[in-house]
Amino acid sequence: MELHDYYMRITGRPLFKSAVITAVFGFLFIANGTAQNVPVIGLDQLEKRLENGGDTTYIVNFWATWCGPCVKELPYFENLHVNSQGTNRKVLLVTLDFVSQLDSKVIPFLKEKQIQSEVLLMDEDKPNKWIPRVSEEWTGALPATIFVNAQKKTRHFHEGSFAEGDLEKVLSELGL
């Protein structure tokens, strides 16, 4: 008995049709189930990327899934990300959640909120040492954002949340 006939006898469906249906649903499951890749980085890695960014303007938002104001402003960063496609602007969302919660909390959160911006997870202990390296003005409160363009020697820090449209205003004021 041929495989096709055997499969038809057991399932009552033609092999080819079943294979196509399985492939389509399998692809949809994988496409919807694949979590965004979230690299775990240290501040040195982030700083190196910002310093070597050329004329790229980085909008780096420090946030966490447990921070209400952070979550509220995420759509503004997502809009900026979408509107910056094809430009020299790059949105980086740096979560300060625990590394141990990456798979259980961060990835599901990103999927639920449909976050498309690049997300990095900061793995640094001793915040009293690394926070001042980001900005001497930073008290450690979240959210916090830096605007960096290495070529233009621009580095602007903002502590606190943004209202809709504020990101574009700041970028305009900075000439970025």
N, CA and C atoms as a LAMMPS dump frame, in Angstrom:
ITEM: TIMESTEP
0
ITEM: NUMBER OF ATOMS
528
ITEM: BOX BOUNDS ff ff ff
-5.0000000000000000e+02 5.0000000000000000e+02
-5.0000000000000000e+02 5.0000000000000000e+02
-5.0000000000000000e+02 5.0000000000000000e+02
ITEM: ATOMS id mol type element x y z
1 1 1 N 0.851 -1.173 0
2 1 2 C 0 0 0
3 1 3 C 0.9 1.24 0
4 2 1 N 0.579 2.233 -0.845
5 2 2 C 1.352 3.465 -0.921
6 2 3 C 1.034 4.37 0.275
7 3 1 N 1.974 5.267 0.56
8 3 2 C 1.817 6.173 1.693
9 3 3 C 0.531 6.981 1.575
10 4 1 N 0.25 7.489 0.368
11 4 2 C -0.952 8.304 0.168
12 4 3 C -2.201 7.507 0.521
13 5 1 N -2.282 6.265 0.028
14 5 2 C -3.454 5.427 0.293
15 5 3 C -3.558 5.094 1.783
16 6 1 N -2.433 4.794 2.402
17 6 2 C -2.419 4.473 3.821
18 6 3 C -2.91 5.669 4.644
19 7 1 N -2.389 6.863 4.332
20 7 2 C -2.777 8.072 5.055
21 7 3 C -4.265 8.347 4.866
22 8 1 N -4.754 8.166 3.628
23 8 2 C -6.171 8.403 3.319
24 8 3 C -7.045 7.44 4.121
25 9 1 N -6.608 6.22 4.232
26 9 2 C -7.368 5.19 4.94
27 9 3 C -7.459 5.519 6.44
28 10 1 N -6.337 6.014 7.027
29 10 2 C -6.305 6.298 8.466
30 10 3 C -7.036 7.596 8.803
31 11 1 N -6.797 8.637 8.01
32 11 2 C -7.338 9.961 8.357
33 11 3 C -8.607 10.328 7.611
34 12 1 N -8.804 9.711 6.48
35 12 2 C -9.95 10.076 5.65
36 12 3 C -9.704 11.331 4.832
37 13 1 N -8.465 11.807 4.819
38 13 2 C -8.122 13.003 4.051
39 13 3 C -6.951 12.698 3.13
40 14 1 N -6.91 13.364 1.973
41 14 2 C -5.759 13.17 1.079
42 14 3 C -4.491 13.71 1.724
43 15 1 N -3.384 13.042 1.486
44 15 2 C -2.094 13.415 2.068
45 15 3 C -1.687 14.831 1.683
46 16 1 N -1.79 15.194 0.409
47 16 2 C -1.33 16.51 -0.039
48 16 3 C -2.113 17.622 0.644
49 17 1 N -3.432 17.517 0.678
50 17 2 C -4.266 18.551 1.304
51 17 3 C -3.907 18.69 2.784
52 18 1 N -3.732 17.591 3.467
53 18 2 C -3.372 17.632 4.882
54 18 3 C -2.008 18.266 5.096
55 19 1 N -1.076 17.957 4.194
56 19 2 C 0.268 18.531 4.311
57 19 3 C 0.223 20.043 4.141
58 20 1 N -0.574 20.508 3.186
59 20 2 C -0.687 21.957 2.954
60 20 3 C -1.317 22.638 4.169
61 21 1 N -2.398 22.059 4.683
62 21 2 C -3.068 22.639 5.854
63 21 3 C -2.114 22.668 7.049
64 22 1 N -1.399 21.587 7.272
65 22 2 C -0.437 21.516 8.379
66 22 3 C 0.652 22.567 8.21
67 23 1 N 1.15 22.713 6.988
68 23 2 C 2.213 23.697 6.734
69 23 3 C 1.72 25.111 6.986
70 24 1 N 0.508 25.424 6.516
71 24 2 C -0.03 26.779 6.686
72 24 3 C -0.241 27.075 8.165
73 25 1 N -0.902 26.162 8.886
74 25 2 C -1.142 26.408 10.3
75 25 3 C 0.145 26.387 11.099
76 26 1 N 1.071 25.536 10.711
77 26 2 C 2.373 25.508 11.374
78 26 3 C 3.104 26.824 11.2
79 27 1 N 3.062 27.383 9.98
80 27 2 C 3.706 28.669 9.735
81 27 3 C 3.052 29.771 10.555
82 28 1 N 1.717 29.783 10.576
83 28 2 C 1.014 30.809 11.347
84 28 3 C 1.336 30.698 12.829
85 29 1 N 1.415 29.482 13.336
86 29 2 C 1.755 29.298 14.752
87 29 3 C 3.163 29.798 15.04
88 30 1 N 4.094 29.442 14.174
89 30 2 C 5.482 29.866 14.374
90 30 3 C 5.583 31.382 14.248
91 31 1 N 4.927 31.965 13.246
92 31 2 C 5.007 33.417 13.045
93 31 3 C 4.409 34.159 14.234
94 32 1 N 3.28 33.671 14.745
95 32 2 C 2.648 34.352 15.869
96 32 3 C 3.284 33.988 17.195
97 33 1 N 3.893 32.818 17.281
98 33 2 C 4.451 32.349 18.528
99 33 3 C 5.9 32.743 18.734
100 34 1 N 6.555 33.206 17.681
101 34 2 C 7.957 33.559 17.807
102 34 3 C 8.088 34.854 18.59
103 35 1 N 8.814 34.811 19.636
104 35 2 C 9.012 35.994 20.465
105 35 3 C 10.118 36.852 19.869
106 36 1 N 10.017 38.124 20.133
107 36 2 C 11.054 39.04 19.706
108 36 3 C 12.359 38.667 20.392
109 37 1 N 13.434 38.736 19.657
110 37 2 C 14.752 38.485 20.238
111 37 3 C 15.118 39.683 21.114
112 38 1 N 15.422 39.431 22.369
113 38 2 C 15.78 40.496 23.306
114 38 3 C 17.173 40.193 23.85
115 39 1 N 18.194 40.82 23.266
116 39 2 C 19.544 40.596 23.779
117 39 3 C 19.708 41.154 25.19
118 40 1 N 20.461 40.437 25.987
119 40 2 C 20.814 40.897 27.33
120 40 3 C 22.174 41.568 27.201
121 41 1 N 22.236 42.833 27.614
122 41 2 C 23.455 43.627 27.415
123 41 3 C 23.867 44.308 28.712
124 42 1 N 25.076 44.797 28.707
125 42 2 C 25.57 45.643 29.786
126 42 3 C 25.681 47.074 29.278
127 43 1 N 25.911 47.995 30.172
128 43 2 C 26.01 49.401 29.783
129 43 3 C 27.178 49.64 28.835
130 44 1 N 28.292 48.938 29.025
131 44 2 C 29.431 49.105 28.119
132 44 3 C 29.042 48.803 26.674
133 45 1 N 28.267 47.736 26.475
134 45 2 C 27.822 47.379 25.124
135 45 3 C 26.909 48.458 24.543
136 46 1 N 26.001 48.964 25.359
137 46 2 C 25.101 50.013 24.887
138 46 3 C 25.886 51.266 24.534
139 47 1 N 26.793 51.669 25.413
140 47 2 C 27.599 52.867 25.153
141 47 3 C 28.419 52.724 23.871
142 48 1 N 28.999 51.572 23.65
143 48 2 C 29.794 51.34 22.442
144 48 3 C 28.926 51.501 21.198
145 49 1 N 27.726 50.966 21.254
146 49 2 C 26.812 51.099 20.108
147 49 3 C 26.465 52.555 19.847
148 50 1 N 26.18 53.298 20.902
149 50 2 C 25.82 54.707 20.744
150 50 3 C 27.003 55.528 20.234
151 51 1 N 28.197 55.249 20.741
152 51 2 C 29.399 55.984 20.329
153 51 3 C 29.777 55.71 18.88
154 52 1 N 29.493 54.501 18.407
155 52 2 C 29.854 54.113 17.038
156 52 3 C 28.688 54.242 16.067
157 53 1 N 27.695 55.021 16.445
158 53 2 C 26.481 55.14 15.643
159 53 3 C 26.559 56.084 14.469
160 54 1 N 27.688 56.784 14.293
161 54 2 C 27.797 57.714 13.17
162 54 3 C 26.732 58.785 13.266
163 55 1 N 25.985 58.976 12.171
164 55 2 C 24.946 60.003 12.137
165 55 3 C 23.581 59.448 12.546
166 56 1 N 23.556 58.276 13.144
167 56 2 C 22.289 57.729 13.624
168 56 3 C 21.912 58.419 14.925
169 57 1 N 20.674 58.858 14.993
170 57 2 C 20.145 59.416 16.229
171 57 3 C 19.453 58.289 16.977
172 58 1 N 19.961 57.98 18.15
173 58 2 C 19.362 56.944 18.988
174 58 3 C 18.452 57.598 20.009
175 59 1 N 17.247 57.084 20.086
176 59 2 C 16.299 57.471 21.116
177 59 3 C 16.223 56.254 22.033
178 60 1 N 16.857 56.351 23.199
179 60 2 C 17.01 55.2 24.099
180 60 3 C 16.124 55.418 25.311
181 61 1 N 15.1 54.585 25.425
182 61 2 C 14.156 54.696 26.523
183 61 3 C 14.427 53.585 27.537
184 62 1 N 14.687 53.99 28.775
185 62 2 C 14.857 53.044 29.878
186 62 3 C 13.489 52.879 30.542
187 63 1 N 13.025 51.652 30.646
188 63 2 C 11.671 51.373 31.098
189 63 3 C 11.63 50.005 31.775
190 64 1 N 10.459 49.622 32.269
191 64 2 C 10.243 48.289 32.843
192 64 3 C 8.773 47.927 32.705
193 65 1 N 8.496 46.637 32.643
194 65 2 C 7.117 46.177 32.492
195 65 3 C 6.256 46.548 33.689
196 66 1 N 6.867 46.7 34.867
197 66 2 C 6.133 47.003 36.094
198 66 3 C 5.929 48.498 36.317
199 67 1 N 6.437 49.329 35.423
200 67 2 C 6.371 50.791 35.558
201 67 3 C 5.176 51.335 34.765
202 68 1 N 4.141 51.773 35.471
203 68 2 C 2.925 52.286 34.823
204 68 3 C 3.18 53.406 33.821
205 69 1 N 3.907 54.474 34.211
206 69 2 C 4.178 55.546 33.256
207 69 3 C 4.983 55.068 32.037
208 70 1 N 5.862 54.091 32.245
209 70 2 C 6.652 53.534 31.135
210 70 3 C 5.733 52.867 30.124
211 71 1 N 4.843 52.04 30.627
212 71 2 C 3.928 51.292 29.761
213 71 3 C 3.005 52.264 29.024
214 72 1 N 2.574 53.311 29.718
215 72 2 C 1.666 54.286 29.104
216 72 3 C 2.318 54.996 27.918
217 73 1 N 3.624 55.272 27.999
218 73 2 C 4.27 56.013 26.921
219 73 3 C 4.838 55.118 25.812
220 74 1 N 4.856 53.809 25.998
221 74 2 C 5.412 52.924 24.969
222 74 3 C 4.796 53.142 23.578
223 75 1 N 3.482 53.374 23.465
224 75 2 C 2.933 53.619 22.123
225 75 3 C 3.553 54.836 21.422
226 76 1 N 3.999 55.82 22.169
227 76 2 C 4.631 56.995 21.562
228 76 3 C 5.98 56.616 20.952
229 77 1 N 6.704 55.748 21.649
230 77 2 C 7.977 55.265 21.106
231 77 3 C 7.739 54.354 19.911
232 78 1 N 6.673 53.564 19.972
233 78 2 C 6.334 52.699 18.832
234 78 3 C 5.972 53.542 17.605
235 79 1 N 5.206 54.59 17.806
236 79 2 C 4.866 55.491 16.687
237 79 3 C 6.114 56.13 16.111
238 80 1 N 7.016 56.56 16.975
239 80 2 C 8.269 57.148 16.511
240 80 3 C 9.075 56.115 15.722
241 81 1 N 9.099 54.88 16.212
242 81 2 C 9.797 53.802 15.511
243 81 3 C 9.234 53.639 14.091
244 82 1 N 7.927 53.559 13.975
245 82 2 C 7.281 53.381 12.668
246 82 3 C 7.557 54.582 11.77
247 83 1 N 7.414 55.781 12.312
248 83 2 C 7.615 56.996 11.516
249 83 3 C 9.08 57.245 11.173
250 84 1 N 9.995 56.539 11.833
251 84 2 C 11.426 56.733 11.583
252 84 3 C 11.995 55.715 10.599
253 85 1 N 11.156 54.822 10.096
254 85 2 C 11.638 53.848 9.117
255 85 3 C 12.25 54.587 7.933
256 86 1 N 13.43 54.176 7.514
257 86 2 C 14.087 54.803 6.372
258 86 3 C 14.798 56.107 6.697
259 87 1 N 14.913 56.434 7.983
260 87 2 C 15.623 57.651 8.386
261 87 3 C 16.846 57.247 9.208
262 88 1 N 17.549 58.248 9.711
263 88 2 C 18.721 57.967 10.554
264 88 3 C 18.355 57.918 12.037
265 89 1 N 17.069 57.718 12.349
266 89 2 C 16.625 57.61 13.737
267 89 3 C 16.391 56.151 14.1
268 90 1 N 16.773 55.792 15.33
269 90 2 C 16.629 54.416 15.799
270 90 3 C 16.129 54.427 17.233
271 91 1 N 14.992 53.793 17.476
272 91 2 C 14.435 53.678 18.82
273 91 3 C 14.971 52.403 19.465
274 92 1 N 15.515 52.543 20.662
275 92 2 C 15.959 51.4 21.459
276 92 3 C 15.205 51.436 22.785
277 93 1 N 14.505 50.373 23.09
278 93 2 C 13.795 50.259 24.359
279 93 3 C 14.613 49.359 25.275
280 94 1 N 15.175 49.932 26.319
281 94 2 C 16.048 49.19 27.226
282 94 3 C 15.275 48.893 28.508
283 95 1 N 14.875 47.639 28.649
284 95 2 C 14.114 47.263 29.837
285 95 3 C 15.051 46.981 31.004
286 96 1 N 14.603 47.386 32.177
287 96 2 C 15.361 47.153 33.397
288 96 3 C 14.735 46.051 34.237
289 97 1 N 13.884 45.23 33.6
290 97 2 C 13.345 44.052 34.275
291 97 3 C 14.489 43.092 34.59
292 98 1 N 14.249 42.153 35.497
293 98 2 C 15.257 41.159 35.845
294 98 3 C 15.497 40.202 34.683
295 99 1 N 16.744 39.812 34.48
296 99 2 C 17.095 38.849 33.44
297 99 3 C 16.304 37.558 33.632
298 100 1 N 16.09 37.164 34.887
299 100 2 C 15.356 35.93 35.172
300 100 3 C 13.898 35.991 34.711
301 101 1 N 13.398 37.194 34.415
302 101 2 C 12.017 37.353 33.976
303 101 3 C 11.892 37.565 32.467
304 102 1 N 12.987 37.418 31.749
305 102 2 C 12.96 37.656 30.305
306 102 3 C 11.915 36.787 29.619
307 103 1 N 11.974 35.48 29.819
308 103 2 C 11.048 34.566 29.141
309 103 3 C 9.657 34.554 29.763
310 104 1 N 9.576 34.722 31.069
311 104 2 C 8.282 34.602 31.745
312 104 3 C 7.471 35.896 31.756
313 105 1 N 8.135 37.042 31.667
314 105 2 C 7.41 38.31 31.787
315 105 3 C 7.66 39.258 30.611
316 106 1 N 8.916 39.497 30.266
317 106 2 C 9.241 40.501 29.246
318 106 3 C 8.756 40.083 27.865
319 107 1 N 9.136 38.884 27.425
320 107 2 C 8.75 38.427 26.088
321 107 3 C 7.227 38.374 25.937
322 108 1 N 6.493 37.793 26.89
323 108 2 C 5.027 37.817 26.759
324 108 3 C 4.458 39.241 26.725
325 109 1 N 5.033 40.142 27.511
326 109 2 C 4.594 41.535 27.512
327 109 3 C 4.779 42.153 26.124
328 110 1 N 5.943 41.948 25.524
329 110 2 C 6.226 42.505 24.201
330 110 3 C 5.276 41.948 23.159
331 111 1 N 4.984 40.676 23.271
332 111 2 C 4.057 40.049 22.328
333 111 3 C 2.657 40.616 22.506
334 112 1 N 2.206 40.717 23.761
335 112 2 C 0.865 41.243 24.042
336 112 3 C 0.705 42.677 23.54
337 113 1 N 1.729 43.498 23.766
338 113 2 C 1.674 44.911 23.37
339 113 3 C 2.079 45.126 21.909
340 114 1 N 2.486 44.05 21.238
341 114 2 C 2.901 44.089 19.832
342 114 3 C 4.023 45.102 19.595
343 115 1 N 5.019 45.058 20.458
344 115 2 C 6.162 45.96 20.363
345 115 3 C 7.051 45.536 19.203
346 116 1 N 7.329 46.467 18.308
347 116 2 C 8.164 46.207 17.141
348 116 3 C 9.529 46.885 17.231
349 117 1 N 9.671 47.863 18.108
350 117 2 C 10.961 48.53 18.292
351 117 3 C 11.972 47.522 18.819
352 118 1 N 13.24 47.831 18.635
353 118 2 C 14.288 46.963 19.169
354 118 3 C 14.29 47.067 20.691
355 119 1 N 14.292 45.913 21.348
356 119 2 C 14.276 45.869 22.808
357 119 3 C 15.547 45.181 23.288
358 120 1 N 16.165 45.779 24.289
359 120 2 C 17.352 45.226 24.931
360 120 3 C 17.049 45.114 26.417
361 121 1 N 17.64 44.121 27.078
362 121 2 C 17.458 43.981 28.517
363 121 3 C 18.788 44.296 29.189
364 122 1 N 18.779 45.323 30.03
365 122 2 C 19.991 45.757 30.729
366 122 3 C 20.293 44.81 31.881
367 123 1 N 21.486 44.258 31.87
368 123 2 C 21.926 43.375 32.955
369 123 3 C 23.089 44.05 33.665
370 124 1 N 22.751 44.903 34.579
371 124 2 C 23.755 45.621 35.371
372 124 3 C 23.311 45.613 36.822
373 125 1 N 24.229 45.298 37.703
374 125 2 C 23.932 45.473 39.116
375 125 3 C 24.585 46.786 39.547
376 126 1 N 24.445 47.138 40.765
377 126 2 C 25.009 48.371 41.305
378 126 3 C 24.548 49.618 40.53
379 127 1 N 23.239 49.885 40.565
380 127 2 C 22.702 51.032 39.818
381 127 3 C 23.341 52.362 40.193
382 128 1 N 23.822 52.491 41.437
383 128 2 C 24.459 53.748 41.838
384 128 3 C 25.745 54.011 41.068
385 129 1 N 26.282 52.986 40.423
386 129 2 C 27.491 53.164 39.618
387 129 3 C 27.184 53.384 38.142
388 130 1 N 26.194 52.655 37.588
389 130 2 C 25.971 52.772 36.156
390 130 3 C 24.974 53.86 35.77
391 131 1 N 24.022 54.196 36.633
392 131 2 C 23.037 55.226 36.292
393 131 3 C 23.715 56.583 36.033
394 132 1 N 24.662 57.03 36.865
395 132 2 C 25.326 58.308 36.567
396 132 3 C 26.128 58.29 35.263
397 133 1 N 26.518 57.113 34.809
398 133 2 C 27.21 57.024 33.515
399 133 3 C 26.257 57.337 32.362
400 134 1 N 24.983 57.016 32.55
401 134 2 C 23.986 57.365 31.529
402 134 3 C 23.789 58.879 31.554
403 135 1 N 23.574 59.409 32.749
404 135 2 C 23.438 60.86 32.925
405 135 3 C 23.6 61.198 34.402
406 136 1 N 24.388 62.22 34.664
407 136 2 C 24.544 62.707 36.038
408 136 3 C 23.217 63.243 36.577
409 137 1 N 22.311 63.608 35.673
410 137 2 C 21.008 64.152 36.067
411 137 3 C 20.016 63.075 36.484
412 138 1 N 20.294 61.83 36.138
413 138 2 C 19.33 60.75 36.364
414 138 3 C 19.306 60.353 37.832
415 139 1 N 18.126 60.463 38.448
416 139 2 C 17.949 60.056 39.844
417 139 3 C 17.734 58.55 39.976
418 140 1 N 17.498 57.891 38.853
419 140 2 C 17.19 56.46 38.849
420 140 3 C 15.718 56.188 38.615
421 141 1 N 14.892 57.239 38.591
422 141 2 C 13.458 57.079 38.363
423 141 3 C 13.2 56.659 36.911
424 142 1 N 12.121 55.914 36.734
425 142 2 C 11.688 55.503 35.401
426 142 3 C 10.362 56.151 35.075
427 143 1 N 10.127 56.382 33.796
428 143 2 C 11 56.172 32.646
429 143 3 C 12.056 57.27 32.538
430 144 1 N 13.064 56.957 31.748
431 144 2 C 14.126 57.916 31.446
432 144 3 C 14.546 57.679 29.995
433 145 1 N 14.922 58.748 29.321
434 145 2 C 15.252 58.651 27.899
435 145 3 C 16.472 59.492 27.59
436 146 1 N 17.341 58.953 26.738
437 146 2 C 18.456 59.747 26.221
438 146 3 C 18.331 59.802 24.705
439 147 1 N 18.705 60.946 24.171
440 147 2 C 18.752 61.188 22.732
441 147 3 C 20.221 61.371 22.392
442 148 1 N 20.752 60.518 21.535
443 148 2 C 22.186 60.525 21.257
444 148 3 C 22.436 60.519 19.762
445 149 1 N 23.319 61.426 19.319
446 149 2 C 23.844 61.406 17.958
447 149 3 C 25.337 61.688 18.073
448 150 1 N 26.139 60.643 17.868
449 150 2 C 27.586 60.753 18.07
450 150 3 C 28.217 61.749 17.107
451 151 1 N 27.802 61.731 15.847
452 151 2 C 28.402 62.62 14.854
453 151 3 C 28.144 64.087 15.179
454 152 1 N 26.941 64.374 15.667
455 152 2 C 26.59 65.754 16.016
456 152 3 C 26.972 66.097 17.452
457 153 1 N 27.607 65.132 18.136
458 153 2 C 28.021 65.313 19.531
459 153 3 C 26.859 65.782 20.416
460 154 1 N 25.708 65.157 20.182
461 154 2 C 24.505 65.493 20.937
462 154 3 C 24.172 64.36 21.887
463 155 1 N 23.94 64.712 23.131
464 155 2 C 23.468 63.757 24.135
465 155 3 C 22.555 64.543 25.063
466 156 1 N 21.274 64.222 25.008
467 156 2 C 20.276 64.927 25.802
468 156 3 C 19.538 63.912 26.666
469 157 1 N 19.397 64.232 27.934
470 157 2 C 18.729 63.341 28.878
471 157 3 C 17.39 63.913 29.295
472 158 1 N 16.401 63.026 29.431
473 158 2 C 15.075 63.409 29.918
474 158 3 C 14.593 62.365 30.922
475 159 1 N 14.33 62.797 32.15
476 159 2 C 13.765 61.893 33.154
477 159 3 C 12.279 62.167 33.256
478 160 1 N 11.498 61.097 33.261
479 160 2 C 10.043 61.228 33.324
480 160 3 C 9.416 60.788 32.017
481 161 1 N 8.103 60.76 32.033
482 161 2 C 7.384 60.264 30.867
483 161 3 C 7.089 61.384 29.876
484 162 1 N 6.747 60.956 28.681
485 162 2 C 6.387 61.869 27.606
486 162 3 C 4.9 61.794 27.341
487 163 1 N 4.335 62.903 26.869
488 163 2 C 2.965 62.913 26.36
489 163 3 C 3.043 62.708 24.849
490 164 1 N 1.926 62.398 24.256
491 164 2 C 1.893 62.186 22.814
492 164 3 C 2.401 63.426 22.081
493 165 1 N 3.31 63.231 21.145
494 165 2 C 3.874 64.318 20.355
495 165 3 C 5.128 64.942 20.942
496 166 1 N 5.415 64.676 22.216
497 166 2 C 6.57 65.282 22.874
498 166 3 C 7.909 64.791 22.318
499 167 1 N 7.982 63.52 21.936
500 167 2 C 9.247 62.989 21.41
501 167 3 C 9.666 63.75 20.158
502 168 1 N 8.711 63.969 19.265
503 168 2 C 9.004 64.697 18.037
504 168 3 C 9.422 66.133 18.323
505 169 1 N 8.794 66.756 19.329
506 169 2 C 9.166 68.126 19.712
507 169 3 C 10.606 68.188 20.196
508 170 1 N 10.989 67.245 21.062
509 170 2 C 12.351 67.216 21.59
510 170 3 C 13.342 67.008 20.46
511 171 1 N 13.053 66.07 19.57
512 171 2 C 13.947 65.818 18.437
513 171 3 C 14.094 67.052 17.565
514 172 1 N 13.01 67.749 17.348
515 172 2 C 13.045 68.972 16.552
516 172 3 C 13.882 70.061 17.251
517 173 1 N 13.658 70.234 18.552
518 173 2 C 14.405 71.224 19.326
519 173 3 C 15.922 70.93 19.328
520 174 1 N 16.244 69.641 19.313
521 174 2 C 17.658 69.234 19.309
522 174 3 C 18.259 69.229 17.905
523 175 1 N 17.431 69.462 16.901
524 175 2 C 17.921 69.43 15.519
525 175 3 C 18.224 68.023 15.043
526 176 1 N 17.513 67.057 15.59
527 176 2 C 17.74 65.664 15.24
528 176 3 C 16.566 65.12 14.468
